[in-house]
Amino acid sequence: MEKILFLSHTEKDGFLSAHALEALGAAAQLREQMGGDLVVGLFGGRVETAQVRGAVYSVSGDAFAMARYATDAAAGEQICKAAAATIVIAPGTSRMSRAFSGIAARCGASVDSHVTGLEVKDGALIITRWYYRQRLQARMTRASRPWFLSIDSGVFAPFADAGDTVIERLESPVDASLTRTVVKGIQAPHTDAQTIKPDAMTLFVAGAGWTKKQSDGRPHVREAADLILGFLQKSGASLGSTKSLVDLQGEGQEVLPFMTHLNQVGQTGSTPRHQKGLAACCHGEEPHVVGWRFINERRAINLDANCGWARGKADVLYVADAFQVMELVNELLSE
Ligand SMILES: Cc1cc2nc3c(=O)[nH]c(=O)nc-3n(C[C@H](O)[C@H](O)[C@H](O)COP(=O)(O)OP(=O)(O)OC[C@H]3O[C@@H](n4cnc5c(N)ncnc54)[C@H](O)[C@@H]3O)c2cc1C
C-alpha cells in the first residue's frame, strides 16, 4: 500500500498557489485510484491549512519565508522523513524545483520532474512526461521507493475539498549554517508590466509585424506598444512573442520595451497552456506554431490571406490590419 505525501512551500500569505493546489488535486486523484493514505507537508514563513484536509506536517517561521535552498531543503527533508511516504508529489514551481532533487537525494529517493499525467495500471503507478520540447511523450514507471514527482501546472484540476486538518508542527530544522544566504531583493527583467501569466484564459502573441513599416511607409512601434499593453490590461491575457520580434533588439531596431526572450513561444521558446490564443502580426511559421500545441482555440490577425495561420493552423483568421482590429477590441473591452 502506497503512502502519498503532498509537499509544498506556501506563499507569502501562508496559503497555496494555484499551481500547488493543482498538484494537491493530482495527489488526491492518485489516492482515489490507488487507495492508501494521503498526508500533506507544508513549509513557509506562514502556514495556513484552510485549503487542505487530513494530516498536515508543517515547518514554519521567518527563516522559511524566503526561497533559499538550504532552509527549503532542510524543511522538506524533515517533513519527508516524518511522513515516511513512498510517493511524494510537489508542484514544479521554481522555488520547489530548486530544492526538490536535493530533498530526494537526502531521502534516498528517485525523482522525476515535469509530470503531466498519473495513471494506475495493474496496481502500478505510471507517469507521463514530455521530452524534446513536447515532441516525445514518455509513460514511465519505477519500482524503487520513495519516488518523488514534481507536477507541471495547467494539467490537473485544483483541489477544492478542504476540511478538518490535524496539524503536526515539526521543530524548525534551522541552525546558523543554513541561513548564511540572504535574499536581498529580486531583479526582474525590465518590463512595464508582469506580462507572462500561466493561469490566464487567453494567450496573446505579438509578431514582428507590429514593428514593421505600415501602409503609410513608417513603423508605429509606440502605438503598437500602447495597443498591446491596453489589451493585456483589459483582458488579463498572457503575452507571448515570436522569435523574430524578440530577436529584433539585438539587431538595433526599435522594439517593444516590455518584450523579452522569456515571452517567446515556439520550438526554441515555451509551450504554454491556455484555453484560447490570439496571434497578431505573426506569420504562423511551423517553428513558432509548434509552441501552440496545447492552445485549444486559436485565432490570428494578419494582412496576408496566405500566411501560415490560413493553412490549417488557426480556427479563425481575420485578414485585417491588426492595429485597427486591436483598437476596436480595446474599445469594446472598455465598454
Ligand atoms: C530552428 C529554428 C527554430 C525556431 N524557433 C522559433 C520559436 O521558438 N519561436 C518563433 O516564434 N519562431 C521560431 N523560429 C523562427 C520562425 O521560423 C519565424 O521566422 C518567426 O516565427 C517569424 O516571426 P513573425 O511571424 O513575428 O515575423 P514575420 O515572419 O516577419 O511575420 C510578420 C507578419 O506580420 C504581418 N503583418 C505586418 N503588419 C501587419 C498588420 N498591420 N496587421 C496584421 N498583420 C501584419 C505580415 O503579414 C507577416 O505575416 C525558428 C526558426 C528556426 C529555423
The ligand as an SDF file (V2000), in Angstrom:
LIG
                    3D

 53 58  0  0  0  0  0  0  0  0999 V2000
   15.4910   26.1230  -35.7590 C   0  0  0  0  0  0  0  0  0  0  0  0
   14.5010   27.2490  -35.6820 C   0  0  0  0  0  0  0  0  0  0  0  0
   13.8160   27.4530  -34.5110 C   0  0  0  0  0  0  0  0  0  0  0  0
   12.8900   28.4910  -34.4100 C   0  0  0  0  0  0  0  0  0  0  0  0
   12.2110   28.6530  -33.2320 N   0  0  0  0  0  0  0  0  0  0  0  0
   11.2480   29.5940  -33.1770 C   0  0  0  0  0  0  0  0  0  0  0  0
   10.4880   29.7780  -31.9830 C   0  0  0  0  0  0  0  0  0  0  0  0
   10.7120   29.1090  -30.9680 O   0  0  0  0  0  0  0  0  0  0  0  0
    9.5380   30.7300  -31.9680 N   0  0  0  0  0  0  0  0  0  0  0  0
    9.2880   31.5370  -33.0560 C   0  0  0  0  0  0  0  0  0  0  0  0
    8.4060   32.3930  -32.9750 O   0  0  0  0  0  0  0  0  0  0  0  0
    9.9900   31.3910  -34.1750 N   0  0  0  0  0  0  0  0  0  0  0  0
   10.9790   30.4540  -34.2630 C   0  0  0  0  0  0  0  0  0  0  0  0
   11.7050   30.3520  -35.4050 N   0  0  0  0  0  0  0  0  0  0  0  0
   11.5170   31.3850  -36.4490 C   0  0  0  0  0  0  0  0  0  0  0  0
   10.2730   31.1890  -37.2880 C   0  0  0  0  0  0  0  0  0  0  0  0
   10.5650   30.2610  -38.3250 O   0  0  0  0  0  0  0  0  0  0  0  0
    9.8060   32.5110  -37.9170 C   0  0  0  0  0  0  0  0  0  0  0  0
   10.8830   33.1060  -38.5950 O   0  0  0  0  0  0  0  0  0  0  0  0
    9.2970   33.5300  -36.9120 C   0  0  0  0  0  0  0  0  0  0  0  0
    8.3640   32.9240  -36.0500 O   0  0  0  0  0  0  0  0  0  0  0  0
    8.6400   34.6710  -37.6850 C   0  0  0  0  0  0  0  0  0  0  0  0
    8.1950   35.6460  -36.7720 O   0  0  0  0  0  0  0  0  0  0  0  0
    6.9830   36.6230  -37.1150 P   0  0  0  0  0  0  0  0  0  0  0  0
    5.8190   35.8340  -37.5870 O   0  0  0  0  0  0  0  0  0  0  0  0
    6.8020   37.5360  -35.9520 O   0  0  0  0  0  0  0  0  0  0  0  0
    7.5950   37.5740  -38.2740 O   0  0  0  0  0  0  0  0  0  0  0  0
    7.3860   37.6790  -39.8200 P   0  0  0  0  0  0  0  0  0  0  0  0
    7.6370   36.3680  -40.4840 O   0  0  0  0  0  0  0  0  0  0  0  0
    8.1860   38.8520  -40.2560 O   0  0  0  0  0  0  0  0  0  0  0  0
    5.8440   37.9820  -39.9900 O   0  0  0  0  0  0  0  0  0  0  0  0
    5.2540   39.2060  -39.6900 C   0  0  0  0  0  0  0  0  0  0  0  0
    3.8080   39.1150  -40.1080 C   0  0  0  0  0  0  0  0  0  0  0  0
    3.1330   40.2930  -39.7050 O   0  0  0  0  0  0  0  0  0  0  0  0
    2.1320   40.5830  -40.6720 C   0  0  0  0  0  0  0  0  0  0  0  0
    1.7590   41.9820  -40.5310 N   0  0  0  0  0  0  0  0  0  0  0  0
    2.5150   43.1070  -40.6990 C   0  0  0  0  0  0  0  0  0  0  0  0
    1.8100   44.2280  -40.4260 N   0  0  0  0  0  0  0  0  0  0  0  0
    0.5650   43.7990  -40.0690 C   0  0  0  0  0  0  0  0  0  0  0  0
   -0.6280   44.4740  -39.6810 C   0  0  0  0  0  0  0  0  0  0  0  0
   -0.7030   45.8150  -39.6030 N   0  0  0  0  0  0  0  0  0  0  0  0
   -1.7100   43.7330  -39.3750 N   0  0  0  0  0  0  0  0  0  0  0  0
   -1.6810   42.3640  -39.4650 C   0  0  0  0  0  0  0  0  0  0  0  0
   -0.5700   41.6780  -39.8390 N   0  0  0  0  0  0  0  0  0  0  0  0
    0.5260   42.3980  -40.1320 C   0  0  0  0  0  0  0  0  0  0  0  0
    2.7900   40.2360  -42.0180 C   0  0  0  0  0  0  0  0  0  0  0  0
    1.8020   39.9600  -42.9900 O   0  0  0  0  0  0  0  0  0  0  0  0
    3.6100   38.9960  -41.6270 C   0  0  0  0  0  0  0  0  0  0  0  0
    2.8760   37.8110  -41.8980 O   0  0  0  0  0  0  0  0  0  0  0  0
   12.6440   29.3330  -35.5170 C   0  0  0  0  0  0  0  0  0  0  0  0
   13.3360   29.1130  -36.7180 C   0  0  0  0  0  0  0  0  0  0  0  0
   14.2540   28.0830  -36.8040 C   0  0  0  0  0  0  0  0  0  0  0  0
   14.9820   27.8790  -38.0970 C   0  0  0  0  0  0  0  0  0  0  0  0
  1  2  1  0
  2  3  1  0
  2 52  2  0
  3  4  2  0
  4  5  1  0
  4 50  1  0
  5  6  2  0
  6  7  1  0
  6 13  1  0
  7  8  2  0
  7  9  1  0
  9 10  1  0
 10 11  2  0
 10 12  1  0
 12 13  2  0
 13 14  1  0
 14 15  1  0
 14 50  1  0
 15 16  1  0
 16 17  1  0
 16 18  1  0
 18 19  1  0
 18 20  1  0
 20 21  1  0
 20 22  1  0
 22 23  1  0
 23 24  1  0
 24 25  2  0
 24 26  1  0
 24 27  1  0
 27 28  1  0
 28 29  2  0
 28 30  1  0
 28 31  1  0
 31 32  1  0
 32 33  1  0
 33 34  1  0
 33 48  1  0
 34 35  1  0
 35 36  1  0
 35 46  1  0
 36 37  1  0
 36 45  1  0
 37 38  2  0
 38 39  1  0
 39 40  1  0
 39 45  2  0
 40 41  1  0
 40 42  2  0
 42 43  1  0
 43 44  2  0
 44 45  1  0
 46 47  1  0
 46 48  1  0
 48 49  1  0
 50 51  2  0
 51 52  1  0
 52 53  1  0
M  END
$$$$
